[in-house]
Amino acid sequence: VLAMKSFVIYQDRIDMSVKFAQEAVAEAEKFGVDLRGWIGCDGIKDQHKFQEYGIKKFLQDKIEKLPGVQGCFLSHYEIWKKCAGQDETFLICEHDGIFIRALPIDIENHFDHVLNLDPYDHFNESYNEKVEKSLTLPINYQPAETKSKDKAGGYLPGAYGYLIKPEGARRLIKFALDKGALPTDKHIGVDIIDLKTTTVPIIR
């Protein structure tokens, strides 16, 4: 069992989100991960937090126009803030991030800032088939192969399961304060942080 601070972001006012988070916690438990619930921000009710945190700009239409994307960013940002002030790695999941295998004991030795826990494109129609086949393969590590690019550089679609170290958190926070905010997955870009990924999914 890895004694790592581990969080699952969910919306306590939305029944489906609560249900998803409960399933995520139950599946993580099977692999020795103690996922703690983290009540996410509401992009409408918590709008004031951008100003309070000193985030003055939105850098993309999607985050500027969609309160849900703003709430998602704030939820991750608040965990980054917590991580940045501590001396340990955090695991961050969204409510639909489901563990399918255990975290290797030495996983923290294989990245400097952020390690994404699902290298596959979940929008691909063969995703489920690839995930099933991956269960017999060993876990290795690689620099993230990013196809898409935004103002923070190449990124991976989705931020539903990743590990982050304090220095990674500090860099993501600094970019938000200096430049502005992007949708969460686009904010975790290779121009800001060293982004690595496992070679097979640990979370799907």
C-alpha positions in Angstrom: 0.0 0.0 0.0 1.4 3.4 -1.0 0.8 6.0 1.7 0.2 8.8 -0.8 -2.3 11.7 -0.4 -5.0 10.7 -2.9 -8.1 12.6 -3.9 -11.1 12.1 -6.0 -12.9 15.3 -7.2 -16.7 15.2 -7.2 -19.7 17.4 -6.9 -21.7 16.7 -3.7 -24.8 18.4 -5.1 -25.0 16.0 -8.1 -26.2 12.5 -7.4 -24.4 10.9 -10.4 -21.1 12.5 -9.5 -21.4 11.2 -5.9 -22.2 7.7 -7.3 -19.2 7.8 -9.7 -16.9 8.9 -6.9 -18.1 6.1 -4.6 -17.4 3.6 -7.3 -13.9 5.2 -7.9 -13.2 5.0 -4.1 -14.3 1.3 -4.0 -12.2 0.3 -7.0 -9.1 2.2 -5.7 -9.5 0.4 -2.4 -9.1 -3.0 -4.1 -5.6 -1.9 -5.1 -4.6 -0.4 -1.8 -5.3 3.2 -2.7 -7.1 5.3 -0.1 -9.0 7.8 -2.2 -10.4 10.8 -0.2 -13.3 12.7 -1.5 -12.6 16.3 -2.6 -15.7 18.4 -3.1 -15.2 20.3 -6.4 -15.8 23.9 -7.1 -18.9 25.2 -8.8 -18.0 27.4 -11.7 -20.9 29.8 -11.1 -21.0 30.0 -7.3 -17.2 30.0 -6.9 -16.5 32.5 -9.7 -15.0 34.9 -7.1 -12.2 32.5 -6.3 -10.4 33.4 -9.5 -10.0 36.9 -8.3 -9.2 35.8 -4.7 -6.4 33.6 -6.0 -5.1 36.3 -8.3 -5.9 34.5 -11.6 -6.8 37.4 -13.9 -7.2 35.9 -17.3 -8.8 33.0 -19.2 -6.6 31.9 -22.1 -9.1 30.0 -24.1 -12.7 30.3 -25.2 -13.7 27.0 -23.6 -12.8 28.1 -20.1 -14.0 31.6 -20.6 -17.5 30.6 -21.7 -18.2 27.4 -19.7 -18.7 27.6 -15.9 -18.3 23.8 -15.7 -14.7 24.0 -17.2 -14.0 26.9 -14.7 -15.2 24.8 -11.8 -13.1 21.9 -12.9 -10.0 24.0 -13.2 -10.6 25.6 -9.7 -11.0 22.1 -8.2 -7.7 20.9 -9.5 -6.0 24.3 -8.7 -7.1 24.1 -5.0 -5.4 20.6 -4.7 -2.3 21.9 -6.5 -2.2 24.7 -3.9 -2.3 22.1 -1.1 0.3 20.0 -2.8 2.6 23.0 -3.5 2.9 23.7 0.2 3.8 20.1 1.2 6.7 17.9 0.5 5.0 14.9 -1.0 3.4 13.5 -4.2 -0.4 13.8 -4.6 -2.6 11.6 -6.6 -5.5 13.4 -8.2 -8.5 11.7 -9.8 -11.8 13.0 -11.2 -15.0 11.1 -10.3 -14.9 9.0 -13.4 -11.2 7.9 -13.0 -11.3 4.2 -12.2 -8.3 2.2 -11.0 -7.7 -1.0 -12.9 -4.3 -2.1 -11.4 -2.0 -1.2 -8.5 0.5 1.6 -8.4 4.1 0.3 -8.5 5.9 0.9 -5.2 8.7 2.8 -6.9 6.4 4.9 -9.2 7.5 8.2 -7.6 11.1 7.6 -8.8 10.0 7.8 -12.5 8.9 11.4 -12.9 9.8 14.9 -11.8 6.6 16.9 -12.1 3.5 15.2 -13.4 2.8 11.5 -14.3 -0.3 10.8 -16.3 -1.8 7.4 -15.4 -3.6 6.6 -18.7 -1.5 6.9 -22.0 -4.3 5.9 -24.3 -6.7 8.2 -26.1 -10.1 7.5 -24.5 -11.8 9.1 -27.5 -10.5 6.3 -29.8 -13.1 3.7 -30.7 -10.7 0.9 -29.8 -9.9 2.3 -26.4 -11.7 -0.4 -24.4 -10.1 -3.2 -26.3 -6.6 -1.6 -25.8 -7.2 -1.2 -22.1 -8.3 -4.9 -21.7 -5.2 -6.1 -23.6 -2.9 -3.8 -21.5 -3.7 -5.7 -18.3 -1.2 -8.4 -19.2 1.6 -5.8 -20.1 4.2 -4.5 -17.6 4.1 -0.8 -16.5 6.9 1.4 -17.8 7.3 5.1 -18.1 7.8 7.5 -21.0 7.7 11.2 -21.9 4.1 12.0 -22.8 3.5 11.8 -26.6 1.3 14.9 -27.0 -0.5 15.5 -30.3 -2.5 18.5 -29.3 -1.0 21.9 -28.4 -2.3 25.0 -26.7 -0.8 28.0 -24.9 1.0 25.8 -22.3 2.4 23.5 -25.0 1.5 19.9 -25.8 -1.0 18.2 -23.4 -2.9 14.9 -22.9 -6.7 14.9 -23.3 -8.3 14.5 -19.9 -7.0 15.1 -16.3 -8.9 12.2 -14.7 -5.9 10.5 -13.2 -2.4 11.7 -12.5 0.3 12.1 -9.9 1.8 15.5 -9.2 4.8 16.5 -7.2 5.1 19.9 -5.3 7.4 21.4 -7.9 4.9 20.5 -10.7 2.1 22.0 -8.7 4.1 25.2 -8.1 4.8 25.6 -11.8 1.1 25.1 -12.8 0.1 27.7 -10.2 2.7 30.2 -11.4 1.6 29.9 -15.0 -2.0 30.6 -13.9 -0.9 33.7 -11.9 1.5 35.0 -14.6 -0.4 34.1 -17.8 -3.9 32.9 -16.9 -6.0 29.7 -16.8 -6.6 27.1 -19.4 -9.0 24.1 -19.3 -7.3 21.7 -16.8 -5.9 19.2 -19.2 -4.5 21.9 -21.5 -3.0 23.7 -18.5 -1.0 20.6 -17.7 1.2 21.4 -20.7 4.8 20.4 -21.6 6.0 24.0 -21.8 5.3 24.4 -18.1 6.1 21.0 -16.6 7.9 17.8 -17.3 5.0 15.6 -18.3 5.5 11.8 -18.3 3.0 9.0 -18.7 2.8 5.3 -17.8 3.0 3.0 -20.9 -0.2 1.3 -19.9 -3.3 2.5 -18.0 -3.4 2.4 -14.2 -6.5 4.5 -14.2 -9.1 4.4 -17.0 
